[in-house]
Amino acid sequence: MITMYAIPNCDTVKKARTFLDKKKVNYEFVDFKKTPPTTELIKRWAEFFGELPANKKGTTYKKYKEEYEALSEAAKIKFLIENSSMIKRPVLEKNGKTVAMGFDEETYGALKL
């Protein structure tokens, strides 16, 4: 099963959803705003991403950058959960394993979904 973790009004998320819909890929959409990610999810995504999955190009990160960067790792995870708009998105998982973060048509096309 494919799960997409994201927020629905994000342009990047809209592109990813359109891509999956055109390819007729069934997926479950989990809205960060309605169902905040868990510490376990953030850690799993960090393992895939190579660091905590903060979207450093986003406006939320830019707004809170100094505050966020001064925190311990545990506090950063809590901050990301509480400020889910700051998480790089969408996060795509297949059977509980992270397979993509963000949207890149070539990357999505190479996935066996």
C-alpha positions as CSV (number, residue, x, y, z in Angstrom):
1,M,0.0,0.0,0.0
2,I,1.2,3.5,-0.9
3,T,0.8,6.3,1.7
4,M,1.4,9.9,1.0
5,Y,2.0,12.2,3.9
6,A,1.5,15.9,3.1
7,I,-0.7,18.9,3.2
8,P,-3.3,19.2,0.5
9,N,-2.8,22.9,-0.5
10,C,0.9,22.6,-1.3
11,D,1.8,23.1,-5.0
12,T,4.4,20.3,-4.9
13,V,1.9,17.9,-3.3
14,K,-0.7,18.8,-5.9
15,K,1.9,17.9,-8.7
16,A,2.7,14.6,-7.0
17,R,-1.0,13.7,-6.5
18,T,-1.7,14.6,-10.2
19,F,1.2,12.3,-11.3
20,L,-0.1,9.4,-9.2
21,D,-3.7,9.9,-10.3
22,K,-2.6,9.9,-14.0
23,K,-0.7,6.7,-13.4
24,K,-3.8,5.3,-11.7
25,V,-1.8,4.5,-8.5
26,N,-4.0,3.9,-5.5
27,Y,-2.7,5.7,-2.4
28,E,-3.8,6.8,1.0
29,F,-3.4,10.5,1.7
30,V,-2.5,11.5,5.2
31,D,-3.0,15.2,5.9
32,F,-0.3,16.5,8.4
33,K,-2.8,19.1,9.6
34,K,-5.4,16.5,10.6
35,T,-3.1,13.7,11.6
36,P,0.3,15.1,12.8
37,P,3.3,12.8,12.1
38,T,4.7,10.7,15.0
39,T,8.2,10.8,16.4
40,E,8.7,7.4,14.8
41,L,7.7,8.7,11.4
42,I,10.0,11.8,11.6
43,K,12.9,9.5,12.6
44,R,12.2,7.1,9.7
45,W,12.0,10.0,7.3
46,A,15.2,11.4,8.7
47,E,16.9,8.1,8.1
48,F,15.8,8.2,4.4
49,F,16.5,11.9,3.9
50,G,19.9,11.9,5.7
51,E,18.8,14.5,8.2
52,L,15.6,15.7,9.8
53,P,13.1,16.3,7.0
54,A,12.8,20.1,7.4
55,N,12.0,21.8,4.1
56,K,14.8,24.4,4.2
57,K,13.5,26.1,1.0
58,G,10.0,26.7,2.5
59,T,8.6,29.8,4.1
60,T,7.8,28.1,7.4
61,Y,11.5,27.1,7.8
62,K,12.7,30.6,6.9
63,K,10.3,32.0,9.5
64,Y,11.5,29.8,12.3
65,K,15.1,29.0,11.1
66,E,17.0,30.5,14.1
67,E,14.6,29.1,16.7
68,Y,14.6,25.7,15.1
69,E,18.4,25.4,14.5
70,A,19.1,26.2,18.2
71,L,17.1,23.2,19.4
72,S,18.3,19.7,20.3
73,E,17.4,16.9,18.0
74,A,14.6,15.7,20.2
75,A,13.2,19.3,20.4
76,K,13.6,19.7,16.6
77,I,11.4,16.5,16.1
78,K,8.8,17.9,18.5
79,F,8.9,21.2,16.6
80,L,8.4,19.5,13.3
81,I,5.4,17.6,14.6
82,E,3.9,20.8,15.9
83,N,4.8,22.8,12.8
84,S,4.1,20.2,10.1
85,S,4.2,22.8,7.3
86,M,7.9,22.8,7.8
87,I,8.3,19.1,6.8
88,K,9.6,18.4,3.3
89,R,6.7,17.0,1.4
90,P,5.2,15.0,0.1
91,V,6.6,11.9,1.8
92,L,5.8,8.7,0.0
93,E,5.9,5.4,1.7
94,K,5.3,1.9,0.4
95,N,4.4,-0.8,2.9
96,G,5.8,1.4,5.7
97,K,9.1,2.1,4.0
98,T,10.0,5.6,2.8
99,V,10.5,5.7,-1.0
100,A,10.5,9.4,-1.9
101,M,10.5,12.9,-0.3
102,G,9.4,15.9,-2.3
103,F,8.3,15.5,-5.9
104,D,10.4,14.8,-8.9
105,E,8.7,13.3,-11.9
106,E,11.7,11.2,-12.9
107,T,12.1,9.7,-9.4
108,Y,8.4,8.9,-9.1
109,G,8.4,7.4,-12.6
110,A,11.3,5.1,-11.6
111,L,9.4,3.8,-8.5
112,K,7.6,0.5,-8.7
113,L,4.3,1.7,-7.3
